């Protein structure tokens, strides 16, 4: 009897989390160099997120190492880190396999990376279209958007803010 009650409670909590999902996260996009789709409502499930627009051939690309460190440090406390590859600033690898190599092999990224999409302008994917409304659109690669468990942008950090910045760390701590 306890086991079936636990299953019912778990299903209720999952359904409630999905029902509370912000509309802009109610989308699926493909993972980088994969056929697997990412459902952002399931990924977020009421947890805070750090969302970053990335590029594999940018002066800020080395930030992948620090972003992975944030992922490792905070994932057990509920932070979800998601990178969105984009060529909007013409610094993404032309070949998705090469972009994946930069992320996964060169920098050891294990957090979710999304296949290249637009993060600015009329063609921006739904996630970045909403981030631009709530904060500002990315002006370059490696903008960081800290989103609370309700999907509201808590703070936006530009490209120059490194993942080990004390202000970014404090902001993350505030949403956990």
N, C-alpha and C positions, 0 to 999 in steps of 0.2 A: 504494500500500500504506500509506504514512504517513497519508494522509487518512482511510482507513477505520479505522485504529488509533486515530486521534484521535477519531473519531466514537464508537467503542466505549468508549474511556476516558471521554468526556464523558457518554455514556448511563449508564455505571457510576456515575460520581460523582453524577449527578442521581438515580439510583435509590437510591444509598446515602444521600444527603441526605434524600430523602423517607422512607426506611425509618427514619431516625434522628429523624424529626419527633416531638416530644412529642404525646401524645394530645389535649391541649387545643387544639393548633393544627391538628389534623387535621379541619378544617371549612372550609366556604366560606360567605362572607357577601357581600352585595351592596355595591358601591361606592356612595358618596353620589351621589344624583341620576343614577343610571345603571342599566342592566340588567346590566352586567358583574359577574361574580362574582369574588371574590378567594379564592384557595386559599392559606391561611396557611402550609401546609407549603412550597409553591413560593415564596412571598414570603420566608419566613424562610430556608429552605435552609441551616441551620447558622450563620446570621449573628446577631449580637446585634440586639436590637430595643428601641426606645423606644416604649412603648404609652401612649397618653393618652386619657382620657375627655374629651370636649369638648362645648361648647354654644355656640351662635351669639349668644346674648343674655345674656352673663354679664360680670361685672366683670373676669374673667380672659381674656376672648375676645381681647384684644390680644396674648396670648401666642402666638397663631398666627404672628405675624411672627417671633418668636424661635425657635419650633419649626421654621419653614421655614428659618431661618438654620442651625440645627443639621443639618437634612436636607442642605442644600447643602454644609456644611462636612465632614460625615462620610460621605456616601453612597458616595463613591469608596473609602473605607476599610472599607466593609461594613456600616455601621449602617443598619438599616431603621426608619424612623419611620412609625407608623401611628396615626391618630386615629380614635376611635370616637365618633361623634355620639350623644348621649343626651339624653332629656328627663326623666331620673330626678330632676333637681333643678328641673324646670319652667322651664328657661331656653333650651330649644332652639326654633328657629323651628317653627311649626306646619306650614309648607309646606317640604318638602325642597328645592324649588327656591331658596327664600330662604336656607336654611342653606348650600346650595352657593354661592350668591352671596357670602355673608359669607366663606366659606373661600377660594374660588378667585378672586373678583374683588377683594374688599376687602383681603384679606391675601396674595394671590398664592401660596396653598398649592399645592405640586406633589407633596407626599408623599401616600401612600394615605390616603384618608378613607373610612370605612365608614358605610353608611346607619344611621340611628338604631336603636338597640337598647337593651335594659336592661343596666346595668352593676352593679346592686346587687340584692340579695335573691334570692328563689326564681326569678325570671324572668331573672336575669343571663345574658348570652350565655356560651358555654363558655369563652371567653378570660378574661373578667372573673371568672367563677366560680372559675377556677383561680388567677388573680392574688390574689384575696381569700384563698384557702387558703394560698398561699405567703407573702403579705405582709399586706395588710389591704385591706378593701374601700374604694373611694373614698368620702370623706366629703363631697366637693363636686366640682365640675367642675375639669378640668385637673390631675388627679392623674397623675403620671408614673411608669411602671414600667420600669426598665431590666432587660432579660432577656438572659442570655448566649446563646451559640450553641446550648446544650443545652436552652434553654427554662426555665432556672431564674432566678427573680427575684434579681437581684444587689442591687438597692436600690429602695426606693419613695420618691418625693418628692411631697409634698403640693402643693396648689394655690398656696400662697405661694411656692414655689420657682420662680423665673423661669427660662426656658430658658438665660439667660446666666449663671446661678449657677455659681460656681467649683467647688462640690462636685459638681454635676451633670456639669460638663465633665470633672472628674477621674474620676468614675465611668465615664463613657463611654469615656474614654481607657483605663481599666483592662480593658475587655472587647474592645477592638479588637486 
